[in-house]
């Protein structure tokens, strides 16, 4: 898991670099998350805690 303060900015940057994602961003519970695939197919969760 990678925790970020600006998940939308990170997602856009990775999409411009042709990164592969599994599904769309989910919003619920403690924050927002999306699953990213690394070049070997391993899954990494990008997560942003809810802002107050």
Secondary structure as UniProt FT lines:
FT   STRAND          2..3
FT   HELIX           7..16
FT   TURN            17..18
FT   STRAND          20..28
FT   TURN            29..30
FT   STRAND          31..37
FT   TURN            39..40
FT   STRAND          43..49
//
